[in-house]
Amino acid sequence: MTVAAAGSAPARPPTRRAPLPLRLIARPEIGAALGATAVFLFFSIDTDQFLSPLGVSTWLDDASSIGIMAVAVALLMIGGEFDLSAGVMTGSTALVTALLAVHAGWNIWLALLASLMFALGVGALNGWLVMRTRLPSFIVTLGAFLALQGINLGVTRLITGTVQVAGIHNARGYSSAGAVFASTISIGDARIQASTLWWIVLTTLAAIVLAHTRFGNWVFAVGGSLVSARTVGVPVVRTKIMLFMTTSAAAWTVGTCDILRFDSVQASQGIGSEFQFIVAAVVGSCLLSGGFGSVVGAAIGALTFGMAQQGIVFARWNSDWYMLFLGILLLSAVLVNTQFSQHAEKTRQ
């Protein structure tokens, strides 16, 4: 028999690993994956167009714009905050780019840099106001939403006399910028848009940051408990501001893809879409209370949106049913995510 050395700690019993089903339930993405699978199977049976190469690339295209934003919004929600200005910001950044490139004669790349700085500035201001005033982010970003909506309309009408800016394809640097943000890759009958590739890349990058970096740990910490996060030395203010800036940068990406692809932007573009981003994040497992969620789940939630939106079109249903689908999906996701988060907490214990 082996005798432990004096003063040494007693051997700890081996930790029993949780069964595979419990570990799967503990994964935030599992609920979103099950929902996406159900939607995929339903429309696959209902219509042949849904699984055609062109059909697949179409619903991926629809999902990509929501997906890029849903990933950033998911990070913010895991950090315990909301951004109601995310939708209108996609239009604001596109308008800044278009006005500078078309009416001021700037090279598109300089215009894109300026619009990115604008987006990051608004995001930083939102984050700073939330932390400085301690007002709910819902109120602060609602104010930003209204302000940006008024600026978009007023400035656009003042400069152009209308509520639209068009003709960016004639601006200097369009060819190279369009190749990066608005190109199309043809694979057989499929048409893969640049926005879809951006969605995949940004989701992968965000997932790595959230799961394998110190900043990812900070995000979960500030969303779980600000007091505890401060106690262990997490830079709470910096983390929150960076999350709001990330959301604004994602809006800039979506706005850039849209303006370079469609050649025009309306002053009202993006208004109302912020709720789709939040719903996609919630469907993807993010809790409204913060501290739990997954960017991969948010991407899957956006994919569910894309499949449902195009599936309804392919099935020749009345498009009004799409909003009913969103409402049911949101309520179901909140209920399921609450149960999954409780199981995840028990598994960790």
C-alpha positions in Angstrom: 0.0 0.0 0.0 1.3 3.4 -0.9 1.4 6.0 1.9 1.0 9.7 1.0 3.9 11.9 2.0 3.5 14.1 5.0 1.8 17.4 4.2 0.8 16.4 0.7 -2.8 16.9 -0.4 -5.0 13.8 -0.5 -5.6 12.4 -3.9 -8.8 13.7 -5.5 -11.3 11.2 -6.8 -11.5 11.1 -10.6 -14.2 13.4 -12.0 -17.0 11.4 -13.7 -17.7 12.8 -17.1 -21.3 13.7 -17.8 -23.1 11.4 -20.3 -23.0 12.5 -24.0 -26.8 13.5 -24.1 -26.3 15.8 -21.1 -23.2 17.3 -22.6 -25.0 17.9 -25.9 -27.9 19.6 -24.1 -25.3 21.8 -22.4 -24.1 23.1 -25.7 -25.9 26.5 -26.5 -26.2 25.7 -30.2 -28.2 22.5 -29.9 -31.6 24.2 -29.7 -30.9 26.3 -32.7 -29.5 23.3 -34.6 -32.7 21.3 -33.9 -34.9 24.1 -35.0 -32.9 24.7 -38.2 -33.1 21.0 -39.0 -36.8 20.9 -38.6 -37.3 23.9 -40.9 -34.9 22.4 -43.5 -36.7 19.0 -43.5 -40.1 20.7 -43.7 -39.3 22.8 -46.8 -37.2 20.1 -48.4 -40.2 17.9 -48.5 -42.6 20.7 -49.5 -40.8 22.0 -52.6 -38.1 20.8 -55.0 -36.7 24.2 -55.6 -35.6 24.5 -52.0 -32.7 21.9 -52.5 -31.7 23.0 -55.9 -28.2 24.7 -56.2 -29.8 28.0 -57.0 -32.3 27.6 -54.2 -29.7 26.8 -51.6 -27.5 29.8 -52.7 -30.6 32.0 -52.5 -31.5 31.2 -48.9 -27.9 31.4 -47.9 -27.8 34.9 -49.5 -30.9 35.9 -47.5 -29.4 34.5 -44.3 -26.0 36.2 -44.7 -27.0 39.8 -44.0 -29.0 38.8 -41.0 -26.2 36.3 -40.0 -23.4 38.9 -40.0 -25.3 41.1 -37.7 -26.7 38.3 -35.6 -23.2 37.2 -34.7 -22.2 40.6 -33.5 -25.5 41.1 -31.7 -25.1 37.7 -30.0 -21.7 38.8 -28.7 -23.3 42.0 -27.3 -26.3 40.0 -25.8 -23.9 37.5 -24.1 -22.3 40.6 -22.7 -25.6 41.6 -21.3 -26.6 44.5 -23.6 -28.8 45.3 -26.6 -28.3 47.6 -29.6 -31.5 48.9 -31.2 -29.5 51.1 -33.6 -27.9 48.1 -35.4 -30.5 48.1 -38.2 -30.4 51.7 -39.1 -26.6 51.7 -38.8 -26.4 49.5 -41.9 -28.2 52.2 -43.8 -26.2 55.0 -42.2 -22.8 53.6 -43.1 -24.0 52.9 -46.7 -25.2 56.5 -47.0 -21.9 57.9 -45.7 -20.0 55.7 -48.2 -22.3 56.7 -51.1 -22.4 60.4 -50.3 -18.6 60.7 -50.1 -17.9 58.5 -53.2 -20.7 59.8 -55.5 -21.2 63.5 -54.4 -17.8 64.4 -52.9 -15.8 62.4 -55.5 -13.8 60.4 -53.0 -12.2 57.1 -53.9 -14.4 54.3 -52.6 -11.8 52.9 -50.3 -11.3 56.2 -48.6 -15.1 56.6 -48.4 -15.3 53.1 -46.8 -12.6 53.9 -44.3 -14.5 57.1 -43.3 -17.8 55.3 -42.9 -16.1 52.6 -40.8 -14.7 55.3 -38.5 -18.2 56.8 -38.3 -19.6 53.4 -37.3 -16.9 52.7 -34.7 -17.4 56.2 -33.3 -21.2 55.7 -32.9 -20.6 52.3 -31.3 -18.0 53.7 -28.9 -20.4 56.5 -28.0 -23.3 54.1 -27.3 -21.1 52.0 -25.1 -19.6 54.9 -23.2 -23.1 56.4 -22.6 -24.4 53.1 -21.3 -21.5 52.7 -18.9 -21.3 56.4 -17.9 -25.0 57.0 -17.3 -25.9 53.5 -16.2 -29.1 53.8 -18.3 -30.3 50.6 -19.9 -28.8 50.0 -23.3 -32.3 49.6 -24.7 -32.9 53.3 -23.9 -29.5 54.6 -25.1 -29.5 52.8 -28.4 -33.2 53.6 -29.0 -32.1 57.3 -28.8 -29.3 56.5 -31.2 -31.7 54.8 -33.5 -34.0 57.8 -33.7 -31.1 60.2 -34.1 -29.5 58.2 -37.0 -32.9 57.9 -38.6 -33.3 61.7 -38.6 -29.7 62.3 -39.8 -30.1 59.8 -42.6 -33.2 61.4 -43.9 -32.2 65.1 -43.3 -28.7 64.9 -44.7 -29.6 62.8 -47.7 -32.4 65.1 -48.7 -30.2 68.2 -48.1 -27.4 67.0 -50.3 -29.3 65.1 -53.1 -32.8 66.6 -52.9 -34.2 63.1 -52.6 -34.1 60.3 -50.1 -31.9 58.0 -52.2 -28.2 57.9 -53.3 -27.3 56.0 -56.4 -24.6 55.6 -59.0 -21.7 54.3 -56.8 -20.6 52.0 -59.6 -19.2 55.0 -61.4 -17.0 56.0 -58.4 -13.2 55.6 -58.4 -12.1 52.3 -57.0 -15.4 50.5 -57.5 -13.9 47.5 -59.3 -11.6 46.5 -56.5 -14.1 47.3 -53.7 -16.8 45.5 -55.6 -14.6 42.4 -55.9 -14.2 42.2 -52.2 -17.7 43.1 -51.0 -20.1 42.5 -53.9 -18.7 39.7 -56.1 -20.5 36.6 -57.1 -19.0 33.1 -57.4 -20.8 30.7 -59.8 -20.6 27.0 -59.0 -22.9 25.3 -61.5 -26.3 26.8 -61.1 -25.5 28.2 -57.6 -24.6 31.9 -57.2 -22.6 32.4 -54.0 -22.5 36.1 -53.0 -19.6 37.8 -51.2 -21.8 38.5 -48.2 -22.2 34.8 -47.7 -18.4 34.3 -47.5 -18.1 37.3 -45.2 -20.7 35.7 -42.9 -18.8 32.4 -42.7 -15.5 34.1 -42.1 -16.8 36.5 -39.4 -18.7 33.7 -37.7 -15.6 31.6 -37.5 -13.5 34.4 -36.2 -16.1 35.4 -33.6 -16.4 31.8 -32.4 -12.7 31.5 -32.0 -12.5 34.8 -30.1 -15.4 33.8 -27.8 -14.2 30.3 -27.0 -10.4 30.6 -27.0 -9.4 34.2 -25.9 -9.3 36.2 -22.8 -11.7 38.7 -24.3 -14.2 35.9 -24.8 -14.0 35.1 -21.1 -14.5 38.8 -20.4 -17.7 38.8 -22.5 -19.2 36.0 -20.5 -18.1 37.6 -17.3 -19.6 41.0 -17.9 -22.8 39.4 -19.1 -23.1 37.1 -16.1 -22.4 39.6 -13.3 -20.8 43.0 -13.4 -19.9 42.9 -9.7 -18.1 39.6 -10.0 -16.4 40.6 -13.2 -15.0 43.8 -11.6 -13.9 41.7 -8.5 -11.7 39.4 -10.6 -10.2 42.3 -12.6 -12.2 42.2 -15.8 -12.0 45.6 -17.6 -15.8 46.0 -17.7 -16.1 49.4 -19.4 -13.6 48.6 -22.1 -15.2 45.3 -22.8 -18.7 46.7 -23.1 -17.6 49.6 -25.4 -15.7 47.1 -27.6 -18.9 45.0 -27.9 -20.9 48.0 -29.1 -18.1 48.9 -31.5 -18.2 45.3 -32.9 -21.9 45.6 -33.6 -21.4 48.9 -35.4 -18.5 47.3 -37.4 -20.8 44.4 -38.4 -23.4 47.0 -39.6 -20.7 48.7 -41.7 -19.9 45.3 -43.3 -23.6 44.7 -44.2 -24.1 48.2 -45.4 -20.9 48.0 -47.6 -22.0 44.8 -49.2 -25.4 46.2 -49.9 -24.4 49.6 -51.4 -21.7 48.0 -53.6 -24.0 45.2 -54.8 -27.2 47.1 -55.4 -25.6 50.5 -56.4 -28.1 52.5 -54.4 -29.2 53.1 -50.8 -32.4 54.6 -49.3 -32.4 56.9 -46.3 -34.8 54.4 -44.6 -32.7 51.3 -45.3 -32.2 49.0 -42.3 -35.0 50.4 -40.2 -36.8 47.6 -38.5 -34.3 44.9 -39.2 -32.7 45.2 -35.7 -35.5 43.1 -34.4 -34.6 40.3 -36.8 -31.0 40.4 -35.6 -32.1 40.1 -32.0 -34.5 37.3 -32.8 -31.8 35.4 -34.7 -29.5 35.7 -31.7 -32.2 34.6 -29.3 -33.1 31.6 -31.6 -29.4 30.9 -31.6 -29.4 30.4 -27.8 -28.7 33.9 -26.4 -30.6 34.7 -23.2 -32.1 38.1 -22.7 -30.4 38.3 -19.3 -26.9 37.8 -20.8 -24.1 35.5 -19.8 -25.1 32.6 -22.0 -25.2 32.0 -25.7 -23.2 31.2 -28.8 -22.2 33.0 -32.0 -22.4 29.7 -33.9 -26.0 29.4 -32.6 -26.8 32.9 -33.8 -25.5 32.0 -37.3 -27.7 29.0 -37.3 -30.6 31.2 -36.2 -30.0 33.4 -39.1 -29.8 30.4 -41.4 -33.3 29.4 -40.1 -34.5 32.8 -41.1 -33.1 32.5 -44.6 -34.5 29.0 -45.1 -38.0 30.0 -43.8 -38.1 33.2 -45.9 -37.2 31.5 -49.1 -39.1 28.3 -48.3 -42.3 30.3 -48.0 -41.6 31.8 -51.4 -40.8 28.5 -53.0 -43.9 26.9 -51.5 -46.0 29.9 -52.9 -47.4 30.7 -49.6 -48.7 34.2 -48.6 -45.6 36.1 -47.3 -47.7 37.3 -44.4 -47.1 33.9 -42.8 -43.5 34.8 -42.4 -44.1 37.2 -39.5 -46.3 34.6 -37.8 -43.4 32.2 -38.1 -41.0 34.7 -36.5 -43.3 35.2 -33.6 -43.7 31.5 -32.9 -40.0 31.0 -33.4 -39.0 33.7 -30.9 -41.4 32.5 -28.2 -40.3 28.9 -28.6 -36.6 29.8 -28.6 -36.9 31.8 -25.3 -38.6 28.8 -23.6 -36.1 26.3 -25.0 -33.0 28.4 -24.3 -34.1 28.9 -20.7 -34.4 25.1 -20.2 -31.1 24.4 -21.9 -29.2 27.0 -19.9 -30.5 25.4 -16.7 -29.3 22.0 -17.9 -26.0 23.5 -18.8 -25.6 25.0 -15.3 -26.4 21.6 -13.7 -23.9 19.9 -16.1 -21.1 22.3 -15.1 -21.8 21.6 -11.4 
